[in-house]
Amino acid sequence: MIGANLGLLFTAFTWATQIAAFDILLEHWDPYFLATLRYSWAAPVLLLAVKLTERGPLIPNFVPPHRLWLLGGVGIGLFSPCLIVGFAYSSPVMAAIFTATSPAVAAIVARVFFGTPIDRRMIPAIMFAFVGCSLATYDPTNETDPFTFGGGELLILVANACWSWYSIAAQRWLDGWSQIRITGVTLVYGTIAGIGIYIVAGLLGQADLSPEPARNMTELGLHAWIALACVCGGVATWNYGVKVLGVTVASLFLNMVPIFALVILAMLGQWPTVTQLIGTALVVLGLLTAQLRQLGLRRIAAEKPAEPLDGGAIRSSAR
């Protein structure tokens, strides 16, 4: 339990650092190339880790190939370019704020794709997220267009939806697999899908198929950090946290992503505006309140004594 909590805290921190890292890298690199590169570095590392720590074939039990392609294609191949291109067409502060909508998006995705009813406690949180994001884009100093959408914000929402679907589907479809195996195998399929998307974007004139080499050690260090810490470490600890604590509890830690990100960006000299801070607070407050209420009800249900059977026997699920 402690390991899952610490792992999710690590995930939140590393994912927050991505926002600042990509803000630097996008000055020189194509976003589609960056989206593909970070997983291309990470997949071999995770496969090696699976080989060294686990026995048996890479895919231990039969899983329909189309499910592996869907998990990799949607959860990695499509998620990554939507996220990075979204970062490219929005400010780092806006990227941090819209990333915080992930729990609300997850509730909608679970309802649409898996038939999970939306908890009524999440409805105010979803409304807070909508109002908070709208307020964060409002710039009263801009008289012609006070709502400063860069276009990338919508792609970040799509990326959140892809990741939410992957997080739920992976635990259902690959039940019994270790989290490092789930991460490694889906990364392989996702990397292949991402390369395909990158090539198609290049052929359509939307991506640079001949990127320049890294200019300095800082860029190489950021690439290594994103691949090893954010992807290999962050995705593995996220999947582990979802497995142990569930998506609702794991999503609590995602509320820390914009807070970490805004602190990091402020240290780098990119201060958020007052309306952006208020918008962030609304998003985090709404989601945090709903999730804490849900956890409280679960705890009460878990502590509620079992009803006695006839004769005073206690119901038990033990076999």
Protein Blocks (a to p, Z undefined) as FASTA:
>chain_A
ZZmmmmmmmmmmmmmmmmmmmmmmmmmpcfklmmmmmmmmmmmmmmmmmmmmpgcjfblb
acdfklmmmmmmmmmmmmmmmmmmmmmmccfklmmmmmmmmmmmmmmmmmmmnopacdfk
lmmmmmmmmmmmmmmmpcfklmklmcacehlmmmmmmmmmmmmmmmmmmmmmmgoiafkl
mmmmmmmmmmmmmmmmmmmmmmnopacfbdcddfbfklmmmmmmmmmmmmmmmmmmmmmm
mmmnojklmmmmmmmmmmmmmmmmmmnopacdfklmmmmmmmmmmmmmmmmmmmmmmmmm
mmpccdddehhiacdfbZZ
